[in-house]
Amino acid sequence: MTDPILVTIERTSRKTFASAADWPGWSRSGKTEELALEALAVYATRYATIADAGHRVFAAHPSLADFEIVERLEGSAGTEYGVPSRPTDHDTRPTDANEAARLADLVEVAWEFFDRVAAGAPEELRKGPRGGGRNTSKVIAHVMDSDRAYANEIGLKVREFAPDDRTAIDAMRAAMLDVLRAARDGAPLAGRRWPARYAAHRIAWHALDHAWEIEDRTEN
């Protein structure tokens, strides 16, 4: 029998995120807490391929009974916009070298997954509520711009680069992973707002959310 999956809840009156506290990127939203948890369970199968890089210890098809809610906090305008945007107390837990390496590996695999999905997708994506009107190249540019902003949040300055500049992308990601792989005491990185666990979660979530968006909007 596996241990329960620890989950944190970030909620507003209009949108709620359920996030797996130990699995960066595994976070889904719903109008209510129950719907967010149901979405989290549904996405377990899609996340499992990422989690295998972090020595997955949860069932591939969890039920709501497999989740243990360990924290609830009020969300913000960012939450309602569609972003898990509030670090939790669980995000301030220290990380030793092994745990930091595991979290960084999961971020790296999330990036690799995004790259594979984007490279294999057509430029024209199906229009509709899942992602609106952006095509693949615009989604890629958005993810790269966001990662530059995330790098700044963890204390790195990255010059602007073209979305297809592989050398610049690889250098940025390597520097970000170096930050995430260091053992931490749980304090915000670079004296800003994000503890290392939250940084890993936010970065991985964004890459995966848009990779899944591209998959969902690709014509079969």
LODREN-240787 format. One record per residue (C-alpha): residue in three letters; residue number from 1; x, y, z. Coordinates in Angstrom, 1 decimal, padded with zeros to 4 digits. Example, Ala and Ser with C-alpha at 12.3 -4.5 7.8 and 13.67 -1.06 7.14 Angstrom:
<sites>
<site res="ala" n="1" xx="012.3" yy="-004.5" zz="007.8"/>
<site res="ser" n="2" xx="013.7" yy="-001.1" zz="007.1"/>
</sites>
This chain:
<sites>
<site res="met" n="1" xx="000.0" yy="000.0" zz="000.0"/>
<site res="thr" n="2" xx="001.4" yy="003.4" zz="-001.0"/>
<site res="asp" n="3" xx="001.4" yy="006.5" zz="001.3"/>
<site res="pro" n="4" xx="-001.4" yy="009.1" zz="000.7"/>
<site res="ile" n="5" xx="-000.7" yy="011.8" zz="-001.8"/>
<site res="leu" n="6" xx="-000.3" yy="015.1" zz="000.1"/>
<site res="val" n="7" xx="-002.4" yy="017.8" zz="-001.5"/>
<site res="thr" n="8" xx="-002.6" yy="021.6" zz="-000.9"/>
<site res="ile" n="9" xx="-005.7" yy="023.6" zz="-001.8"/>
<site res="glu" n="10" xx="-005.6" yy="027.2" zz="-003.1"/>
<site res="arg" n="11" xx="-009.1" yy="028.6" zz="-003.3"/>
<site res="thr" n="12" xx="-011.2" yy="031.6" zz="-004.2"/>
<site res="ser" n="13" xx="-014.9" yy="031.8" zz="-004.7"/>
<site res="arg" n="14" xx="-014.5" yy="031.3" zz="-008.4"/>
<site res="lys" n="15" xx="-011.6" yy="028.9" zz="-008.9"/>
<site res="thr" n="16" xx="-009.7" yy="026.4" zz="-006.8"/>
<site res="phe" n="17" xx="-006.4" yy="024.6" zz="-007.4"/>
<site res="ala" n="18" xx="-005.5" yy="021.2" zz="-006.0"/>
<site res="ser" n="19" xx="-001.7" yy="020.6" zz="-006.0"/>
<site res="ala" n="20" xx="000.3" yy="017.5" zz="-005.1"/>
<site res="ala" n="21" xx="002.7" yy="018.9" zz="-002.5"/>
<site res="asp" n="22" xx="005.6" yy="016.6" zz="-003.4"/>
<site res="trp" n="23" xx="005.2" yy="016.4" zz="-007.2"/>
<site res="pro" n="24" xx="006.1" yy="019.6" zz="-009.1"/>
<site res="gly" n="25" xx="003.7" yy="020.3" zz="-011.9"/>
<site res="trp" n="26" xx="000.9" yy="018.1" zz="-010.8"/>
<site res="ser" n="27" xx="-001.8" yy="020.7" zz="-010.1"/>
<site res="arg" n="28" xx="-005.3" yy="021.1" zz="-011.6"/>
<site res="ser" n="29" xx="-008.1" yy="023.5" zz="-011.1"/>
<site res="gly" n="30" xx="-011.9" yy="023.4" zz="-010.8"/>
<site res="lys" n="31" xx="-014.7" yy="025.7" zz="-009.8"/>
<site res="thr" n="32" xx="-014.8" yy="024.0" zz="-006.4"/>
<site res="glu" n="33" xx="-012.4" yy="022.0" zz="-004.2"/>
<site res="glu" n="34" xx="-014.1" yy="018.8" zz="-005.1"/>
<site res="leu" n="35" xx="-013.9" yy="019.4" zz="-008.9"/>
<site res="ala" n="36" xx="-010.2" yy="020.4" zz="-008.5"/>
<site res="leu" n="37" xx="-009.5" yy="017.2" zz="-006.7"/>
<site res="glu" n="38" xx="-011.3" yy="015.2" zz="-009.3"/>
<site res="ala" n="39" xx="-009.3" yy="016.9" zz="-012.0"/>
<site res="leu" n="40" xx="-006.1" yy="016.2" zz="-010.1"/>
<site res="ala" n="41" xx="-007.0" yy="012.5" zz="-010.0"/>
<site res="val" n="42" xx="-007.9" yy="012.4" zz="-013.8"/>
<site res="tyr" n="43" xx="-004.5" yy="013.9" zz="-014.7"/>
<site res="ala" n="44" xx="-002.6" yy="011.4" zz="-012.6"/>
<site res="thr" n="45" xx="-002.1" yy="009.2" zz="-015.7"/>
<site res="arg" n="46" xx="-000.7" yy="012.0" zz="-017.7"/>
<site res="tyr" n="47" xx="001.5" yy="013.1" zz="-014.9"/>
<site res="ala" n="48" xx="002.8" yy="009.6" zz="-014.2"/>
<site res="thr" n="49" xx="005.2" yy="009.7" zz="-017.2"/>
<site res="ile" n="50" xx="006.8" yy="012.8" zz="-015.6"/>
<site res="ala" n="51" xx="006.7" yy="011.4" zz="-012.0"/>
<site res="asp" n="52" xx="008.6" yy="008.3" zz="-013.0"/>
<site res="ala" n="53" xx="011.7" yy="010.5" zz="-013.1"/>
<site res="gly" n="54" xx="011.1" yy="011.2" zz="-009.5"/>
<site res="his" n="55" xx="010.7" yy="007.6" zz="-008.5"/>
<site res="arg" n="56" xx="006.9" yy="007.6" zz="-008.5"/>
<site res="val" n="57" xx="005.4" yy="006.1" zz="-005.4"/>
<site res="phe" n="58" xx="001.7" yy="006.8" zz="-006.0"/>
<site res="ala" n="59" xx="-001.0" yy="004.8" zz="-007.9"/>
<site res="ala" n="60" xx="-001.3" yy="005.6" zz="-011.6"/>
<site res="his" n="61" xx="-005.1" yy="005.9" zz="-011.1"/>
<site res="pro" n="62" xx="-005.7" yy="007.4" zz="-007.7"/>
<site res="ser" n="63" xx="-009.1" yy="007.9" zz="-006.2"/>
<site res="leu" n="64" xx="-010.0" yy="010.9" zz="-004.0"/>
<site res="ala" n="65" xx="-009.5" yy="008.6" zz="-001.0"/>
<site res="asp" n="66" xx="-005.8" yy="008.5" zz="-001.9"/>
<site res="phe" n="67" xx="-005.4" yy="012.3" zz="-001.4"/>
<site res="glu" n="68" xx="-004.7" yy="013.8" zz="002.0"/>
<site res="ile" n="69" xx="-005.3" yy="017.5" zz="002.2"/>
<site res="val" n="70" xx="-002.6" yy="019.0" zz="004.3"/>
<site res="glu" n="71" xx="-003.2" yy="022.7" zz="003.8"/>
<site res="arg" n="72" xx="-005.8" yy="025.1" zz="002.6"/>
<site res="leu" n="73" xx="-005.1" yy="028.8" zz="001.8"/>
<site res="glu" n="74" xx="-006.9" yy="031.6" zz="000.2"/>
<site res="gly" n="75" xx="-006.0" yy="032.3" zz="-003.4"/>
<site res="ser" n="76" xx="-005.6" yy="035.6" zz="-005.2"/>
<site res="ala" n="77" xx="-006.4" yy="037.3" zz="-008.5"/>
<site res="gly" n="78" xx="-003.8" yy="035.1" zz="-010.0"/>
<site res="thr" n="79" xx="-005.6" yy="032.0" zz="-008.8"/>
<site res="glu" n="80" xx="-008.8" yy="033.2" zz="-010.4"/>
<site res="tyr" n="81" xx="-006.9" yy="034.0" zz="-013.6"/>
<site res="gly" n="82" xx="-005.8" yy="030.4" zz="-013.7"/>
<site res="val" n="83" xx="-002.4" yy="030.1" zz="-012.0"/>
<site res="pro" n="84" xx="-001.5" yy="028.3" zz="-008.8"/>
<site res="ser" n="85" xx="000.1" yy="031.5" zz="-007.5"/>
<site res="arg" n="86" xx="000.4" yy="031.3" zz="-003.7"/>
<site res="pro" n="87" xx="003.4" yy="029.5" zz="-002.0"/>
<site res="thr" n="88" xx="002.1" yy="027.3" zz="000.9"/>
<site res="asp" n="89" xx="003.6" yy="026.4" zz="004.2"/>
<site res="his" n="90" xx="004.5" yy="023.0" zz="002.8"/>
<site res="asp" n="91" xx="006.6" yy="024.8" zz="000.2"/>
<site res="thr" n="92" xx="008.8" yy="026.1" zz="003.0"/>
<site res="arg" n="93" xx="009.9" yy="022.6" zz="004.0"/>
<site res="pro" n="94" xx="013.7" yy="022.3" zz="003.7"/>
<site res="thr" n="95" xx="015.2" yy="020.2" zz="000.9"/>
<site res="asp" n="96" xx="018.4" yy="018.1" zz="001.4"/>
<site res="ala" n="97" xx="020.6" yy="017.4" zz="-001.6"/>
<site res="asn" n="98" xx="018.7" yy="014.3" zz="-002.7"/>
<site res="glu" n="99" xx="015.3" yy="015.9" zz="-002.5"/>
<site res="ala" n="100" xx="016.5" yy="019.0" zz="-004.3"/>
<site res="ala" n="101" xx="017.9" yy="016.8" zz="-007.1"/>
<site res="arg" n="102" xx="014.6" yy="014.9" zz="-007.3"/>
<site res="leu" n="103" xx="012.6" yy="018.1" zz="-007.7"/>
<site res="ala" n="104" xx="015.0" yy="019.5" zz="-010.2"/>
<site res="asp" n="105" xx="014.9" yy="016.3" zz="-012.2"/>
<site res="leu" n="106" xx="011.1" yy="016.6" zz="-012.4"/>
<site res="val" n="107" xx="011.3" yy="020.2" zz="-013.7"/>
<site res="glu" n="108" xx="013.8" yy="019.1" zz="-016.3"/>
<site res="val" n="109" xx="011.6" yy="016.2" zz="-017.5"/>
<site res="ala" n="110" xx="008.6" yy="018.6" zz="-017.6"/>
<site res="trp" n="111" xx="010.6" yy="020.9" zz="-019.9"/>
<site res="glu" n="112" xx="011.7" yy="018.0" zz="-022.1"/>
<site res="phe" n="113" xx="008.1" yy="016.8" zz="-022.4"/>
<site res="phe" n="114" xx="007.0" yy="020.3" zz="-023.4"/>
<site res="asp" n="115" xx="009.7" yy="020.4" zz="-026.1"/>
<site res="arg" n="116" xx="008.7" yy="017.0" zz="-027.5"/>
<site res="val" n="117" xx="005.0" yy="017.9" zz="-027.6"/>
<site res="ala" n="118" xx="005.6" yy="021.3" zz="-029.2"/>
<site res="ala" n="119" xx="008.0" yy="019.9" zz="-031.8"/>
<site res="gly" n="120" xx="005.5" yy="017.3" zz="-032.9"/>
<site res="ala" n="121" xx="002.5" yy="019.6" zz="-033.0"/>
<site res="pro" n="122" xx="001.2" yy="021.4" zz="-036.1"/>
<site res="glu" n="123" xx="001.4" yy="025.2" zz="-036.1"/>
<site res="glu" n="124" xx="-002.4" yy="025.6" zz="-036.4"/>
<site res="leu" n="125" xx="-004.2" yy="024.4" zz="-033.2"/>
<site res="arg" n="126" xx="-007.9" yy="023.8" zz="-032.8"/>
<site res="lys" n="127" xx="-009.6" yy="026.9" zz="-031.5"/>
<site res="gly" n="128" xx="-011.9" yy="026.9" zz="-028.5"/>
<site res="pro" n="129" xx="-012.0" yy="027.3" zz="-024.7"/>
<site res="arg" n="130" xx="-008.9" yy="025.2" zz="-024.1"/>
<site res="gly" n="131" xx="-006.3" yy="027.7" zz="-024.7"/>
<site res="gly" n="132" xx="-008.1" yy="030.2" zz="-026.9"/>
<site res="gly" n="133" xx="-006.6" yy="031.2" zz="-030.1"/>
<site res="arg" n="134" xx="-002.8" yy="030.9" zz="-029.8"/>
<site res="asn" n="135" xx="-001.1" yy="028.6" zz="-032.2"/>
<site res="thr" n="136" xx="002.0" yy="026.5" zz="-031.4"/>
<site res="ser" n="137" xx="004.7" yy="029.1" zz="-032.0"/>
<site res="lys" n="138" xx="002.8" yy="031.6" zz="-029.8"/>
<site res="val" n="139" xx="002.5" yy="029.0" zz="-027.0"/>
<site res="ile" n="140" xx="006.2" yy="028.3" zz="-027.2"/>
<site res="ala" n="141" xx="007.1" yy="032.0" zz="-027.1"/>
<site res="his" n="142" xx="004.8" yy="032.4" zz="-024.1"/>
<site res="val" n="143" xx="006.5" yy="029.6" zz="-022.2"/>
<site res="met" n="144" xx="010.0" yy="030.9" zz="-023.0"/>
<site res="asp" n="145" xx="009.1" yy="034.4" zz="-021.9"/>
<site res="ser" n="146" xx="007.5" yy="033.0" zz="-018.7"/>
<site res="asp" n="147" xx="010.6" yy="030.9" zz="-017.9"/>
<site res="arg" n="148" xx="012.7" yy="034.1" zz="-018.2"/>
<site res="ala" n="149" xx="010.5" yy="035.7" zz="-015.6"/>
<site res="tyr" n="150" xx="010.7" yy="032.6" zz="-013.4"/>
<site res="ala" n="151" xx="014.5" yy="032.7" zz="-013.7"/>
<site res="asn" n="152" xx="014.4" yy="036.3" zz="-012.3"/>
<site res="glu" n="153" xx="012.2" yy="035.1" zz="-009.4"/>
<site res="ile" n="154" xx="014.9" yy="032.7" zz="-008.4"/>
<site res="gly" n="155" xx="017.7" yy="035.2" zz="-008.7"/>
<site res="leu" n="156" xx="018.9" yy="034.9" zz="-012.3"/>
<site res="lys" n="157" xx="019.1" yy="037.6" zz="-014.9"/>
<site res="val" n="158" xx="018.5" yy="036.2" zz="-018.4"/>
<site res="arg" n="159" xx="018.7" yy="038.3" zz="-021.5"/>
<site res="glu" n="160" xx="015.8" yy="038.3" zz="-024.0"/>
<site res="phe" n="161" xx="016.2" yy="035.6" zz="-026.6"/>
<site res="ala" n="162" xx="014.3" yy="034.2" zz="-029.6"/>
<site res="pro" n="163" xx="011.9" yy="031.4" zz="-028.8"/>
<site res="asp" n="164" xx="013.9" yy="029.0" zz="-031.0"/>
<site res="asp" n="165" xx="017.4" yy="030.0" zz="-029.7"/>
<site res="arg" n="166" xx="018.3" yy="026.5" zz="-028.4"/>
<site res="thr" n="167" xx="021.7" yy="027.7" zz="-027.0"/>
<site res="ala" n="168" xx="020.0" yy="030.4" zz="-024.9"/>
<site res="ile" n="169" xx="017.2" yy="028.1" zz="-023.8"/>
<site res="asp" n="170" xx="019.6" yy="025.4" zz="-022.7"/>
<site res="ala" n="171" xx="021.8" yy="027.9" zz="-020.8"/>
<site res="met" n="172" xx="018.9" yy="029.4" zz="-019.0"/>
<site res="arg" n="173" xx="017.5" yy="026.0" zz="-018.0"/>
<site res="ala" n="174" xx="020.9" yy="024.7" zz="-016.9"/>
<site res="ala" n="175" xx="021.3" yy="027.8" zz="-014.6"/>
<site res="met" n="176" xx="017.7" yy="027.4" zz="-013.2"/>
<site res="leu" n="177" xx="018.3" yy="023.7" zz="-012.5"/>
<site res="asp" n="178" xx="021.6" yy="024.6" zz="-010.7"/>
<site res="val" n="179" xx="019.6" yy="026.8" zz="-008.4"/>
<site res="leu" n="180" xx="016.9" yy="024.1" zz="-007.8"/>
<site res="arg" n="181" xx="019.4" yy="021.3" zz="-007.2"/>
<site res="ala" n="182" xx="021.0" yy="023.1" zz="-004.2"/>
<site res="ala" n="183" xx="019.9" yy="022.0" zz="-000.7"/>
<site res="arg" n="184" xx="017.7" yy="024.8" zz="000.8"/>
<site res="asp" n="185" xx="016.4" yy="025.7" zz="004.2"/>
<site res="gly" n="186" xx="012.9" yy="026.6" zz="002.8"/>
<site res="ala" n="187" xx="013.4" yy="030.4" zz="002.7"/>
<site res="pro" n="188" xx="012.4" yy="032.3" zz="-000.4"/>
<site res="leu" n="189" xx="015.1" yy="032.2" zz="-003.1"/>
<site res="ala" n="190" xx="017.2" yy="035.3" zz="-003.7"/>
<site res="gly" n="191" xx="015.3" yy="037.1" zz="-001.0"/>
<site res="arg" n="192" xx="012.2" yy="037.3" zz="-003.1"/>
<site res="arg" n="193" xx="008.9" yy="035.3" zz="-002.8"/>
<site res="trp" n="194" xx="009.4" yy="031.8" zz="-004.0"/>
<site res="pro" n="195" xx="010.8" yy="028.9" zz="-001.9"/>
<site res="ala" n="196" xx="012.6" yy="026.3" zz="-003.9"/>
<site res="arg" n="197" xx="009.7" yy="023.8" zz="-003.7"/>
<site res="tyr" n="198" xx="007.2" yy="026.4" zz="-005.0"/>
<site res="ala" n="199" xx="009.6" yy="027.5" zz="-007.7"/>
<site res="ala" n="200" xx="010.0" yy="023.9" zz="-008.9"/>
<site res="his" n="201" xx="006.2" yy="023.4" zz="-008.8"/>
<site res="arg" n="202" xx="005.3" yy="026.7" zz="-010.7"/>
<site res="ile" n="203" xx="008.0" yy="026.1" zz="-013.4"/>
<site res="ala" n="204" xx="007.0" yy="022.5" zz="-014.0"/>
<site res="trp" n="205" xx="003.3" yy="023.3" zz="-013.9"/>
<site res="his" n="206" xx="003.5" yy="025.9" zz="-016.5"/>
<site res="ala" n="207" xx="005.4" yy="023.7" zz="-018.9"/>
<site res="leu" n="208" xx="003.1" yy="020.8" zz="-018.4"/>
<site res="asp" n="209" xx="-000.1" yy="022.9" zz="-018.5"/>
<site res="his" n="210" xx="000.8" yy="024.2" zz="-022.0"/>
<site res="ala" n="211" xx="002.1" yy="020.9" zz="-023.2"/>
<site res="trp" n="212" xx="-001.2" yy="019.3" zz="-022.3"/>
<site res="glu" n="213" xx="-003.0" yy="022.3" zz="-023.9"/>
<site res="ile" n="214" xx="-001.2" yy="021.7" zz="-027.2"/>
<site res="glu" n="215" xx="-002.0" yy="018.0" zz="-027.0"/>
<site res="asp" n="216" xx="-005.7" yy="018.8" zz="-026.3"/>
<site res="arg" n="217" xx="-005.9" yy="021.3" zz="-029.1"/>
<site res="thr" n="218" xx="-004.1" yy="019.2" zz="-031.8"/>
<site res="glu" n="219" xx="-006.5" yy="017.9" zz="-034.5"/>
<site res="asn" n="220" xx="-006.5" yy="014.2" zz="-034.7"/>
</sites>
